[in-house]
Protein backbone atom coordinates (compact mmCIF):
# COMPACT_ATOMS: atom_id res chain seq x y z
CA UNK A 1 0.00 0.00 0.00
CA UNK A 2 1.35 3.43 -0.92
CA UNK A 3 1.54 5.85 2.02
CA UNK A 4 0.66 8.81 -0.18
CA UNK A 5 -2.57 7.27 -1.47
CA UNK A 6 -6.06 7.68 -0.03
CA UNK A 7 -6.35 5.38 3.00
CA UNK A 8 -10.07 4.93 2.46
CA UNK A 9 -9.35 3.30 -0.91
CA UNK A 10 -6.73 0.92 0.49
CA UNK A 11 -8.19 -0.46 3.72
CA UNK A 12 -11.00 -3.02 3.19
CA UNK A 13 -13.34 -1.55 5.80
CA UNK A 14 -16.17 -1.14 3.29
CA UNK A 15 -16.65 -4.91 3.36
CA UNK A 16 -16.98 -4.96 7.18
CA UNK A 17 -14.27 -7.52 8.01
CA UNK A 18 -14.39 -8.75 11.60
CA UNK A 19 -10.61 -8.40 11.99
CA UNK A 20 -7.80 -6.54 10.25
CA UNK A 21 -4.06 -6.58 10.90
CA UNK A 22 -1.69 -3.70 10.06
CA UNK A 23 1.96 -4.70 10.39
CA UNK A 24 5.30 -3.09 9.60
CA UNK A 25 8.45 -1.80 11.22
CA UNK A 26 8.43 1.05 13.69
CA UNK A 27 7.36 4.51 12.48
CA UNK A 28 6.10 3.49 9.03
CA UNK A 29 2.78 5.33 9.27
CA UNK A 30 0.46 2.62 10.59
CA UNK A 31 -1.12 4.63 13.41
CA UNK A 32 -1.18 7.81 11.32
CA UNK A 33 -2.99 6.04 8.49
CA UNK A 34 -5.63 4.49 10.71
CA UNK A 35 -6.24 7.82 12.49
CA UNK A 36 -6.74 9.57 9.14
CA UNK A 37 -9.07 6.82 8.00
CA UNK A 38 -11.26 6.98 11.09
CA UNK A 39 -11.66 10.74 10.61
CA UNK A 40 -12.75 10.21 7.00
CA UNK A 41 -15.40 7.53 7.46
CA UNK A 42 -17.09 9.16 10.49
CA UNK A 43 -17.70 5.85 12.27
CA UNK A 44 -17.66 5.52 16.09
CA UNK A 45 -14.27 4.18 17.06
CA UNK A 46 -11.81 3.82 19.92
CA UNK A 47 -8.01 3.46 19.84
CA UNK A 48 -6.35 1.58 22.69
CA UNK A 49 -2.62 2.11 23.30
CA UNK A 50 -1.76 -1.40 24.43
CA UNK A 51 1.80 -0.65 25.48
CA UNK A 52 0.47 1.86 28.02
CA UNK A 53 -1.49 -0.87 29.82
CA UNK A 54 0.35 -2.72 32.56
CA UNK A 55 -1.71 -5.91 32.80
CA UNK A 56 -4.40 -7.68 30.79
CA UNK A 57 -7.03 -6.54 33.27
CA UNK A 58 -5.87 -2.96 32.80
CA UNK A 59 -6.18 -3.38 29.02
CA UNK A 60 -9.73 -4.74 29.20
CA UNK A 61 -10.98 -2.11 31.62
CA UNK A 62 -9.39 0.69 29.63
CA UNK A 63 -10.99 -0.65 26.45
CA UNK A 64 -14.46 -0.50 28.02
CA UNK A 65 -13.80 3.04 29.26
CA UNK A 66 -12.62 4.26 25.84
CA UNK A 67 -15.64 2.69 24.10
CA UNK A 68 -17.99 4.27 26.60
CA UNK A 69 -16.35 7.67 26.03
CA UNK A 70 -16.59 7.26 22.25
CA UNK A 71 -20.31 6.48 22.39
CA UNK A 72 -21.01 9.45 24.64
CA UNK A 73 -24.47 9.85 26.11
CA UNK A 74 -25.88 6.93 24.11
CA UNK A 75 -23.69 4.42 25.97
CA UNK A 76 -25.50 2.35 28.61
CA UNK A 77 -24.13 2.24 32.14
CA UNK A 78 -21.99 -0.81 32.86
CA UNK A 79 -19.69 -2.07 35.56
CA UNK A 80 -16.19 -1.14 34.47
CA UNK A 81 -14.60 -4.03 36.32
CA UNK A 82 -13.82 -7.18 34.36
CA UNK A 83 -11.72 -10.01 35.70
CA UNK A 84 -11.71 -12.18 32.57
CA UNK A 85 -12.32 -12.20 28.84
CA UNK A 86 -15.79 -13.65 29.39
CA UNK A 87 -16.84 -10.71 31.57
CA UNK A 88 -15.29 -8.33 29.03
CA UNK A 89 -17.33 -9.84 26.18
CA UNK A 90 -20.60 -9.60 28.14
CA UNK A 91 -20.07 -5.92 28.98
CA UNK A 92 -18.92 -5.17 25.42
CA UNK A 93 -22.12 -6.71 24.04
CA UNK A 94 -24.18 -4.45 26.30
CA UNK A 95 -22.23 -1.38 25.18
CA UNK A 96 -22.58 -2.08 21.45
CA UNK A 97 -26.16 -3.26 21.55
CA UNK A 98 -28.11 -1.19 19.02
CA UNK A 99 -25.01 0.27 17.34
CA UNK A 100 -24.79 -0.05 13.59
CA UNK A 101 -21.01 -0.33 13.45
CA UNK A 102 -18.06 0.23 15.75
CA UNK A 103 -14.31 0.04 15.08
CA UNK A 104 -11.96 -0.98 17.88
CA UNK A 105 -8.21 -0.45 17.33
CA UNK A 106 -5.50 -2.08 19.46
CA UNK A 107 -2.26 -0.20 18.77
CA UNK A 108 1.00 -2.08 19.50
CA UNK A 109 -0.93 -5.02 20.84
CA UNK A 110 2.11 -7.28 20.41
CA UNK A 111 3.90 -5.21 23.09
CA UNK A 112 1.25 -5.77 25.73
CA UNK A 113 2.79 -6.49 29.12
CA UNK A 114 1.98 -9.69 30.98
CA UNK A 115 -0.15 -10.87 28.08
CA UNK A 116 -1.39 -14.44 28.22
CA UNK A 117 -0.90 -16.61 25.10
CA UNK A 118 -4.66 -16.75 24.63
CA UNK A 119 -5.22 -12.98 24.74
CA UNK A 120 -4.81 -12.23 21.02
CA UNK A 121 -6.81 -15.27 19.83
CA UNK A 122 -9.61 -14.27 22.22
CA UNK A 123 -9.64 -10.68 20.95
CA UNK A 124 -9.67 -11.97 17.37
CA UNK A 125 -12.93 -13.82 18.07
CA UNK A 126 -14.79 -10.71 19.20
CA UNK A 127 -16.09 -10.22 15.66
CA UNK A 128 -17.72 -13.66 15.73
CA UNK A 129 -19.63 -12.87 18.93
CA UNK A 130 -20.42 -9.21 18.10
CA UNK A 131 -21.28 -8.83 14.38
CA UNK A 132 -21.28 -5.01 14.39
CA UNK A 133 -17.69 -4.82 15.69
CA UNK A 134 -14.54 -4.52 13.59
CA UNK A 135 -11.25 -5.07 15.43
CA UNK A 136 -8.00 -3.70 14.00
CA UNK A 137 -4.65 -4.91 15.35
CA UNK A 138 -1.52 -2.81 14.77
CA UNK A 139 1.62 -4.88 15.31
CA UNK A 140 5.26 -4.71 14.33
CA UNK A 141 6.09 -8.22 13.12
CA UNK A 142 3.34 -10.83 12.61
CA UNK A 143 4.31 -14.20 13.99
CA UNK A 144 2.95 -17.47 12.58
CA UNK A 145 -0.27 -18.58 14.24
CA UNK A 146 -0.39 -15.38 16.28
CA UNK A 147 -4.17 -15.10 16.18
CA UNK A 148 -4.85 -18.81 15.48
CA UNK A 149 -7.00 -17.72 12.55
CA UNK A 150 -5.54 -17.89 9.01
CA UNK A 151 -8.38 -15.90 7.43
CA UNK A 152 -7.51 -12.48 8.87
CA UNK A 153 -6.55 -9.96 6.15
CA UNK A 154 -3.12 -8.38 6.61
CA UNK A 155 -1.83 -5.06 5.27
CA UNK A 156 1.94 -4.58 5.18
CA UNK A 157 3.53 -1.17 5.61
CA UNK A 158 6.96 -1.54 3.98
CA UNK A 159 10.00 0.25 5.41
CA UNK A 160 11.06 3.53 3.91
CA UNK A 161 13.45 3.57 1.00
CA UNK A 162 16.68 5.54 1.10
CA UNK A 163 15.18 8.53 -0.70
CA UNK A 164 12.09 8.56 1.53
CA UNK A 165 14.15 8.23 4.69
CA UNK A 166 16.51 11.05 3.77
CA UNK A 167 13.58 13.22 2.74
CA UNK A 168 11.88 12.71 6.11
CA UNK A 169 15.03 13.28 8.15
CA UNK A 170 15.89 16.41 6.16
CA UNK A 171 12.57 18.00 7.07
CA UNK A 172 13.73 18.55 10.68
CA UNK A 173 17.49 19.32 10.74
CA UNK A 174 19.42 19.78 13.93
CA UNK A 175 20.73 23.30 14.66
CA UNK A 176 24.26 24.25 13.68
CA UNK A 177 25.25 25.59 17.07
CA UNK A 178 26.94 24.64 20.32
CA UNK A 179 25.17 22.26 22.72
CA UNK A 180 23.05 23.75 25.43
CA UNK A 181 25.52 22.93 28.20
CA UNK A 182 28.48 24.39 26.26
CA UNK A 183 29.21 28.10 26.14
CA UNK A 184 30.13 29.42 22.64
CA UNK A 185 33.27 31.53 22.23
CA UNK A 186 32.79 35.31 22.24
CA UNK A 187 34.03 35.75 18.65
CA UNK A 188 32.64 32.55 17.23
CA UNK A 189 31.56 32.07 13.63
CA UNK A 190 28.03 32.81 12.48
CA UNK A 191 26.01 30.59 10.16
CA UNK A 192 22.96 31.00 7.98
CA UNK A 193 20.11 28.68 7.18
CA UNK A 194 21.61 28.11 3.73
CA UNK A 195 24.73 26.63 5.37
CA UNK A 196 22.58 24.22 7.36
CA UNK A 197 20.55 23.27 4.28
CA UNK A 198 23.79 22.49 2.48
CA UNK A 199 25.44 20.47 5.27
CA UNK A 200 22.59 18.51 6.87
CA UNK A 201 21.41 16.46 3.82
CA UNK A 202 24.98 15.47 2.98
CA UNK A 203 25.64 14.47 6.59
CA UNK A 204 22.53 12.28 6.83
CA UNK A 205 23.34 10.64 3.50
CA UNK A 206 26.84 9.80 4.76
CA UNK A 207 25.43 8.32 7.98
CA UNK A 208 22.92 6.24 6.00
CA UNK A 209 25.52 4.90 3.57
CA UNK A 210 28.13 4.04 6.22
CA UNK A 211 25.83 2.59 8.90
CA UNK A 212 22.85 1.59 6.76
CA UNK A 213 21.78 -1.86 7.91
CA UNK A 214 22.27 -1.55 11.70
CA UNK A 215 21.13 2.08 11.94
CA UNK A 216 18.30 2.59 9.48
CA UNK A 217 15.92 -0.21 10.34
CA UNK A 218 13.52 2.48 11.49
CA UNK A 219 13.18 6.23 11.30
CA UNK A 220 13.54 6.86 15.09
CA UNK A 221 16.78 4.88 15.31
CA UNK A 222 18.20 6.73 12.31
CA UNK A 223 17.22 10.07 13.83
CA UNK A 224 18.80 9.10 17.17
CA UNK A 225 22.05 8.09 15.50
CA UNK A 226 22.25 11.35 13.58
CA UNK A 227 21.68 13.26 16.82
CA UNK A 228 24.56 11.39 18.46
CA UNK A 229 27.03 12.01 15.64
CA UNK A 230 26.04 15.59 14.84
CA UNK A 231 27.79 17.41 17.76
CA UNK A 232 31.12 15.69 17.09
CA UNK A 233 30.78 16.21 13.34
CA UNK A 234 30.24 19.97 13.57
CA UNK A 235 32.86 20.53 16.29
CA UNK A 236 35.55 21.57 13.75
CA UNK A 237 33.07 24.06 12.27
CA UNK A 238 32.25 25.60 15.62
CA UNK A 239 35.96 25.91 16.43
CA UNK A 240 36.41 27.82 13.15
CA UNK A 241 38.70 25.18 11.61
CA UNK A 242 36.44 24.49 8.63
CA UNK A 243 33.42 26.12 7.05
CA UNK A 244 30.07 24.38 6.53
CA UNK A 245 30.72 24.31 2.77
CA UNK A 246 33.88 22.17 3.14
CA UNK A 247 32.06 18.89 3.47
CA UNK A 248 34.85 16.76 1.94
CA UNK A 249 37.39 18.03 4.46
CA UNK A 250 34.93 17.45 7.28
CA UNK A 251 34.46 13.84 6.17
CA UNK A 252 38.21 13.26 6.16
CA UNK A 253 38.55 14.93 9.56
CA UNK A 254 35.66 12.92 11.09
CA UNK A 255 36.08 9.62 9.27
CA UNK A 256 36.53 7.81 12.59
CA UNK A 257 32.90 8.61 13.42
CA UNK A 258 31.67 6.54 10.49
CA UNK A 259 34.09 3.64 10.99
CA UNK A 260 33.14 2.72 14.56
CA UNK A 261 29.88 1.06 15.57
CA UNK A 262 30.11 1.85 19.30
CA UNK A 263 27.27 4.37 19.09
CA UNK A 264 24.93 1.67 17.77
CA UNK A 265 25.05 -0.25 21.04
CA UNK A 266 22.00 0.22 23.24
CA UNK A 267 22.90 1.12 26.81
CA UNK A 268 21.27 2.88 29.74
CA UNK A 269 24.55 4.72 30.34
CA UNK A 270 25.01 7.61 27.88
CA UNK A 271 28.12 7.07 25.75
CA UNK A 272 30.93 9.60 25.96
CA UNK A 273 31.15 12.05 23.07
CA UNK A 274 33.40 10.64 20.34
CA UNK A 275 36.72 12.36 19.96
CA UNK A 276 39.29 12.45 17.23
CA UNK A 277 42.04 9.79 17.54
CA UNK A 278 44.78 12.41 17.27
CA UNK A 279 43.41 14.38 20.20
CA UNK A 280 42.90 11.36 22.44
CA UNK A 281 45.62 11.21 25.11
CA UNK A 282 46.27 8.14 27.24
CA UNK A 283 45.61 8.43 30.93
CA UNK A 284 48.85 7.72 32.79
CA UNK A 285 47.00 7.23 36.08
CA UNK A 286 44.81 4.46 34.71
CA UNK A 287 46.06 1.08 35.92
CA UNK A 288 45.26 -2.29 34.36
CA UNK A 289 42.74 -4.41 36.16
CA UNK A 290 44.33 -6.96 38.48
CA UNK A 291 42.98 -9.94 40.39
CA UNK A 292 43.97 -9.94 44.06
CA UNK A 293 43.20 -12.40 46.84
CA UNK A 294 44.53 -12.85 50.36
CA UNK A 295 47.75 -14.90 50.61
CA UNK A 296 46.16 -18.19 51.71
CA UNK A 297 43.53 -18.53 48.93
CA UNK A 298 46.12 -17.30 46.42
CA UNK A 299 48.47 -20.15 47.35
CA UNK A 300 45.61 -22.62 47.30
CA UNK A 301 44.71 -21.55 43.78
CA UNK A 302 48.35 -21.80 42.68
CA UNK A 303 48.61 -25.24 44.26
CA UNK A 304 45.44 -26.37 42.49
CA UNK A 305 46.77 -25.12 39.15
CA UNK A 306 50.08 -26.95 39.61
CA UNK A 307 48.25 -30.10 40.67
CA UNK A 308 46.17 -29.95 37.47
CA UNK A 309 49.09 -29.24 35.13
CA UNK A 310 51.85 -31.48 36.50
CA UNK A 311 52.09 -35.24 36.69
CA UNK A 312 52.17 -36.95 40.12
CA UNK A 313 55.46 -38.68 39.25
CA UNK A 314 57.17 -35.28 39.19
CA UNK A 315 55.93 -34.13 42.61
CA UNK A 316 59.06 -35.30 44.43
CA UNK A 317 61.33 -33.48 42.03
CA UNK A 318 59.28 -30.27 41.83
CA UNK A 319 57.95 -29.77 45.35
CA UNK A 320 60.11 -31.85 47.72
CA UNK A 321 62.55 -29.99 49.95
CA UNK A 322 65.15 -32.69 49.27
CA UNK A 323 65.18 -31.84 45.56
CA UNK A 324 67.66 -29.21 44.47
CA UNK A 325 66.60 -26.25 42.41
CA UNK A 326 69.25 -27.17 39.83
CA UNK A 327 67.48 -30.43 38.99
CA UNK A 328 64.14 -28.67 38.80
CA UNK A 329 65.49 -26.04 36.40
CA UNK A 330 67.06 -28.77 34.27
CA UNK A 331 63.76 -30.65 34.05
CA UNK A 332 61.62 -27.61 33.29
CA UNK A 333 64.07 -26.14 30.80
CA UNK A 334 65.09 -29.27 28.83
CA UNK A 335 62.58 -32.10 29.09
CA UNK A 336 64.61 -34.05 26.50
CA UNK A 337 67.97 -33.58 28.22
CA UNK A 338 68.74 -37.27 27.73
CA UNK A 339 69.13 -36.64 23.98
CA UNK A 340 72.70 -35.57 23.22
CA UNK A 341 71.77 -34.03 19.89
CA UNK A 342 70.24 -30.82 21.13
CA UNK A 343 69.27 -29.48 17.76
CA UNK A 344 67.53 -32.72 16.85
CA UNK A 345 65.69 -32.76 20.17
CA UNK A 346 64.43 -29.21 19.67
CA UNK A 347 63.39 -29.95 16.10
CA UNK A 348 61.50 -33.17 16.90
CA UNK A 349 60.17 -31.93 20.18
CA UNK A 350 56.79 -33.37 21.10
CA UNK A 351 54.08 -31.69 23.12
CA UNK A 352 53.69 -33.33 26.50
CA UNK A 353 50.57 -35.30 27.30
CA UNK A 354 49.61 -33.00 30.18
CA UNK A 355 49.78 -29.98 27.84
CA UNK A 356 47.55 -31.61 25.22
CA UNK A 357 44.91 -32.83 27.66
CA UNK A 358 44.67 -29.58 29.57
CA UNK A 359 43.73 -29.35 33.24
CA UNK A 360 43.68 -32.80 34.85
CA UNK A 361 41.73 -33.95 37.89
CA UNK A 362 43.64 -34.20 41.16
CA UNK A 363 42.76 -35.53 44.63
CA UNK A 364 42.40 -33.07 47.46
CA UNK A 365 45.26 -34.64 49.43
CA UNK A 366 47.75 -34.01 46.61
CA UNK A 367 46.78 -30.37 46.34
CA UNK A 368 47.14 -29.90 50.11
CA UNK A 369 50.59 -31.49 49.99
CA UNK A 370 51.71 -29.16 47.19
CA UNK A 371 50.27 -26.24 49.12
CA UNK A 372 52.27 -27.17 52.22
CA UNK A 373 55.48 -27.16 50.20
CA UNK A 374 54.74 -23.86 48.52
CA UNK A 375 53.58 -22.25 51.74
CA UNK A 376 56.76 -23.30 53.50
CA UNK A 377 58.92 -21.71 50.80
CA UNK A 378 56.81 -18.58 50.92
CA UNK A 379 57.24 -18.27 54.69
CA UNK A 380 61.00 -18.80 54.44
CA UNK A 381 61.17 -15.60 52.39
CA UNK A 382 59.90 -13.67 55.39
CA UNK A 383 56.25 -13.36 54.31
CA UNK A 384 53.04 -15.10 55.16
CA UNK A 385 53.81 -15.73 58.83
CA UNK A 386 50.36 -14.61 59.98
CA UNK A 387 48.62 -17.11 57.70
CA UNK A 388 50.90 -19.90 58.90
CA UNK A 389 50.12 -19.16 62.54
CA UNK A 390 46.37 -19.07 61.79
CA UNK A 391 46.63 -22.42 60.07
CA UNK A 392 48.52 -23.88 63.01
CA UNK A 393 45.89 -22.63 65.45
CA UNK A 394 42.83 -23.63 63.41
CA UNK A 395 44.16 -26.82 61.89
CA UNK A 396 42.87 -27.60 58.40
CA UNK A 397 39.55 -25.80 58.92
CA UNK A 398 40.87 -22.48 57.63
CA UNK A 399 42.41 -24.11 54.56
CA UNK A 400 39.23 -26.04 53.70
CA UNK A 401 37.08 -22.96 54.20
CA UNK A 402 39.22 -20.93 51.80
CA UNK A 403 39.20 -23.84 49.35
CA UNK A 404 35.39 -23.89 49.45
CA UNK A 405 35.40 -20.15 48.74
CA UNK A 406 37.49 -20.73 45.61
CA UNK A 407 35.05 -23.44 44.52
CA UNK A 408 32.12 -21.09 45.07
CA UNK A 409 33.83 -18.45 42.96
CA UNK A 410 34.14 -20.93 40.09
CA UNK A 411 37.97 -20.93 40.10
CA UNK A 412 38.06 -24.61 41.06
CA UNK A 413 35.45 -27.18 39.99
CA UNK A 414 34.69 -30.70 41.12
CA UNK A 415 35.66 -33.29 38.53
CA UNK A 416 33.57 -36.32 37.62
CA UNK A 417 29.85 -36.99 37.68
CA UNK A 418 29.45 -35.73 41.25
CA UNK A 419 30.25 -32.14 40.36
CA UNK A 420 28.99 -32.10 36.80
CA UNK A 421 31.85 -29.79 35.89
CA UNK A 422 30.30 -26.91 37.82
CA UNK A 423 31.60 -25.01 40.72
CA UNK A 424 28.67 -23.94 42.85
CA UNK A 425 25.94 -25.39 44.98
CA UNK A 426 26.48 -28.61 46.92
CA UNK A 427 29.68 -29.42 44.98
CA UNK A 428 31.60 -26.82 47.01
CA UNK A 429 32.04 -29.08 50.05
CA UNK A 430 35.64 -30.39 49.92
CA UNK A 431 34.94 -33.12 52.50
CA UNK A 432 32.08 -34.72 50.56
CA UNK A 433 32.81 -38.14 49.03
CA UNK A 434 36.09 -38.44 50.90
CA UNK A 435 37.51 -35.28 49.35
CA UNK A 436 36.88 -36.37 45.75
CA UNK A 437 38.75 -35.06 42.75
CA UNK A 438 38.95 -31.49 41.57
CA UNK A 439 40.09 -29.51 38.54
CA UNK A 440 41.27 -25.94 38.20
CA UNK A 441 38.96 -23.76 36.10
CA UNK A 442 41.25 -20.90 34.99
CA UNK A 443 43.82 -20.39 32.25
CA UNK A 444 47.56 -19.97 32.26
CA UNK A 445 47.67 -16.22 31.59
CA UNK A 446 45.27 -15.58 34.44
CA UNK A 447 47.37 -17.68 36.80
CA UNK A 448 50.49 -15.80 35.75
CA UNK A 449 48.88 -12.57 36.89
CA UNK A 450 47.91 -14.19 40.18
CA UNK A 451 51.46 -15.48 40.65
CA UNK A 452 52.95 -12.04 39.97
CA UNK A 453 50.77 -10.54 42.71
CA UNK A 454 52.61 -12.67 45.31
CA UNK A 455 55.98 -12.70 43.50
CA UNK A 456 55.78 -16.41 42.78
CA UNK A 457 57.66 -17.93 39.82
CA UNK A 458 54.96 -20.13 38.34
CA UNK A 459 56.82 -21.10 35.15
CA UNK A 460 59.66 -22.69 37.14
CA UNK A 461 57.25 -25.42 38.32
CA UNK A 462 55.62 -26.15 34.96
CA UNK A 463 57.00 -28.72 32.53
CA UNK A 464 56.89 -27.76 28.87
C-alpha positions, -999 to 999 in steps of 0.1 A, spaced: 0 0 0 13 34 -9 15 58 20 7 88 -2 -26 73 -15 -61 77 0 -63 54 30 -101 49 25 -93 33 -9 -67 9 5 -82 -5 37 -110 -30 32 -133 -16 58 -162 -11 33 -167 -49 34 -170 -50 72 -143 -75 80 -144 -87 116 -106 -84 120 -78 -65 103 -41 -66 109 -17 -37 101 20 -47 104 53 -31 96 85 -18 112 84 11 137 74 45 125 61 35 90 28 53 93 5 26 106 -11 46 134 -12 78 113 -30 60 85 -56 45 107 -62 78 125 -67 96 91 -91 68 80 -113 70 111 -117 107 106 -128 102 70 -154 75 75 -171 92 105 -177 59 123 -177 55 161 -143 42 171 -118 38 199 -80 35 198 -63 16 227 -26 21 233 -18 -14 244 18 -6 255 5 19 280 -15 -9 298 3 -27 326 -17 -59 328 -44 -77 308 -70 -65 333 -59 -30 328 -62 -34 290 -97 -47 292 -110 -21 316 -94 7 296 -110 -7 264 -145 -5 280 -138 30 293 -126 43 258 -156 27 241 -180 43 266 -164 77 260 -166 73 222 -203 65 224 -210 95 246 -245 99 261 -259 69 241 -237 44 260 -255 24 286 -241 22 321 -220 -8 329 -197 -21 356 -162 -11 345 -146 -40 363 -138 -72 344 -117 -100 357 -117 -122 326 -123 -122 288 -158 -137 294 -168 -107 316 -153 -83 290 -173 -98 262 -206 -96 281 -201 -59 290 -189 -52 254 -221 -67 240 -242 -45 263 -222 -14 252 -226 -21 214 -262 -33 215 -281 -12 190 -250 3 173 -248 0 136 -210 -3 135 -181 2 158 -143 0 151 -120 -10 179 -82 -4 173 -55 -21 195 -23 -2 188 10 -21 195 -9 -50 208 21 -73 204 39 -52 231 12 -58 257 28 -65 291 20 -97 310 -1 -109 281 -14 -144 282 -9 -166 251 -47 -168 246 -52 -130 247 -48 -122 210 -68 -153 198 -96 -143 222 -96 -107 209 -97 -120 174 -129 -138 181 -148 -107 192 -161 -102 157 -177 -137 157 -196 -129 189 -204 -92 181 -213 -88 144 -213 -50 144 -177 -48 157 -145 -45 136 -112 -51 154 -80 -37 140 -47 -49 153 -15 -28 148 16 -49 153 53 -47 143 61 -82 131 33 -108 126 43 -142 140 29 -175 126 -3 -186 142 -4 -154 163 -42 -151 162 -48 -188 155 -70 -177 125 -55 -179 90 -84 -159 74 -75 -125 89 -66 -100 62 -31 -84 66 -18 -51 53 19 -46 52 35 -12 56 70 -15 40 100 3 54 111 35 39 134 36 10 167 55 11 152 85 -7 121 86 15 142 82 47 165 111 38 136 132 27 119 127 61 150 133 82 159 164 62 126 180 71 137 186 107 175 193 107 194 198 139 207 233 147 243 243 137 252 256 171 269 246 203 252 223 227 230 237 254 255 229 282 285 244 263 292 281 261 301 294 226 333 315 222 328 353 222 340 358 187 326 326 172 316 321 136 280 328 125 260 306 102 230 310 80 201 287 72 216 281 37 247 266 54 226 242 74 205 233 43 238 225 25 254 205 53 226 185 69 214 165 38 250 155 30 256 145 66 225 123 68 233 106 35 268 98 48 254 83 80 229 62 60 255 49 36 281 40 62 258 26 89 229 16 68 218 -19 79 223 -16 117 211 21 119 183 26 95 159 -2 103 135 25 115 132 62 113 135 69 151 168 49 153 182 67 123 172 101 138 188 91 172 220 81 155 223 113 136 217 133 168 246 114 185 270 120 156 260 156 148 278 174 178 311 157 171 308 162 133 302 200 136 329 205 163 356 216 138 331 241 123 322 256 156 360 259 164 364 278 132 387 252 116 364 245 86 334 261 70 301 244 65 307 243 28 339 222 31 321 189 35 349 168 19 374 180 45 349 174 73 345 138 62 382 133 62 386 149 96 357 129 111 361 96 93 365 78 126 329 86 134 317 65 105 341 36 110 331 27 146 299 11 156 301 18 193 273 44 191 249 17 178 250 -3 210 220 2 232 229 11 268 213 29 297 245 47 303 250 76 279 281 71 257 309 96 260 312 120 231 334 106 203 367 124 200 393 124 172 420 98 175 448 124 173 434 144 202 429 114 224 456 112 251 463 81 272 456 84 309 489 77 328 470 72 361 448 45 347 461 11 359 453 -23 344 427 -44 362 443 -70 385 430 -99 404 440 -99 441 432 -124 468 445 -129 504 478 -149 506 462 -182 517 435 -185 489 461 -173 464 485 -201 473 456 -226 473 447 -215 438 483 -218 427 486 -252 443 454 -264 425 468 -251 392 501 -270 396 482 -301 407 462 -299 375 491 -292 351 518 -315 365 521 -352 367 522 -369 401 555 -387 392 572 -353 392 559 -341 426 591 -353 444 613 -335 420 593 -303 418 579 -298 453 601 -318 477 625 -300 499 652 -327 493 652 -318 456 677 -292 445 666 -262 424 692 -272 398 675 -304 390 641 -287 388 655 -260 364 671 -288 343 638 -306 340 616 -276 333 641 -261 308 651 -293 288 626 -321 291 646 -341 265 680 -336 282 687 -373 277 691 -366 240 727 -356 232 718 -340 199 702 -308 211 693 -295 178 675 -327 169 657 -328 202 644 -292 197 634 -299 161 615 -332 169 602 -319 202 568 -334 211 541 -317 231 537 -333 265 506 -353 273 496 -330 302 498 -300 278 476 -316 252 449 -328 277 447 -296 296 437 -294 332 437 -328 348 417 -339 379 436 -342 412 428 -355 446 424 -331 475 453 -346 494 477 -340 466 468 -304 463 471 -299 501 506 -315 500 517 -292 472 503 -262 491 523 -272 522 555 -272 502 547 -239 485 536 -223 517 568 -233 535 589 -217 508 568 -186 509 572 -183 547 610 -188 544 612 -156 524 599 -137 554 563 -134 543 530 -151 552 538 -157 588 504 -146 600 486 -171 577 509 -199 589 501 -192 625 464 -191 618 466 -224 601 485 -239 630 459 -226 655 428 -236 634 442 -268 619 429 -276 584 395 -258 589 409 -225 576 424 -241 546 392 -260 537 371 -230 542 392 -209 518 392 -238 494 354 -239 495 354 -202 487 375 -207 456 351 -234 445 321 -211 451 338 -184 430 341 -209 401 380 -209 401 381 -246 411 355 -272 400 347 -307 411 357 -333 385 336 -363 376 298 -370 377 294 -357 413 303 -321 404 290 -321 368 318 -298 359 303 -269 378 316 -250 407 287 -239 428 259 -254 450 265 -286 469 297 -294 450 316 -268 470 320 -291 501 356 -304 499 349 -331 525 321 -347 506 328 -381 490 361 -384 509 375 -353 494 369 -364 457 388 -351 428 390 -315 416 401 -295 385 413 -259 382 390 -238 361 413 -209 350 438 -204 323 476 -200 323 477 -162 316 453 -156 344 474 -177 368 505 -158 358 489 -126 369 479 -142 402 515 -155 406 529 -120 400 508 -105 427 526 -127 453 560 -127 435 558 -164 428 577 -179 398 550 -201 383 568 -211 352 597 -227 371 573 -254 383 556 -261 350 570 -287 325 569 -278 289 
